[in-house]
Amino acid sequence: MASYYEEFIEKYEFENPLNRVVYEVVDCIKLRKDYASAANLILQNKLTLEDVVLRTVRLSFNDFIILADTLISRK
């Protein structure tokens, strides 16, 4: 039975590849408070701040403000 679940997990794909990137962005911010790495991920994957906002509810308004400031300073 365990092998069935292992195969399922290995074959599972996110319905949208952007969701994985957004998850990594949220992970950078929530766990490490590393806004620079989150901004790098957004720029490398050619995402917009709107893409991140639409795909997560885990970030606070202040997190979005700091992330937006970091993105603006990078451009």
C-alpha positions, 0 to 999 in steps of 0.5 A: 500500500505504501508503494501505491502512495509513493508512486502517486506522490511522484507522479503528482503534478501541480495543476499550474506550474506557477503555483509551485513558484508562488509556494516557494515565494511564500516559503521565502517570506514566511519562514525565512523573512528573505524578501530578496530571494522572493523577489529574485524568484518572481523576476526569474520566473517572470511573474507579477505581484498580481500572480502572487496575490491571486494564488495565495492568502498566506501573506499579510498586507505588510508582507506584500508591501515589503515585497513590492518595495523590494521588487521596485528597488530591483527594477 
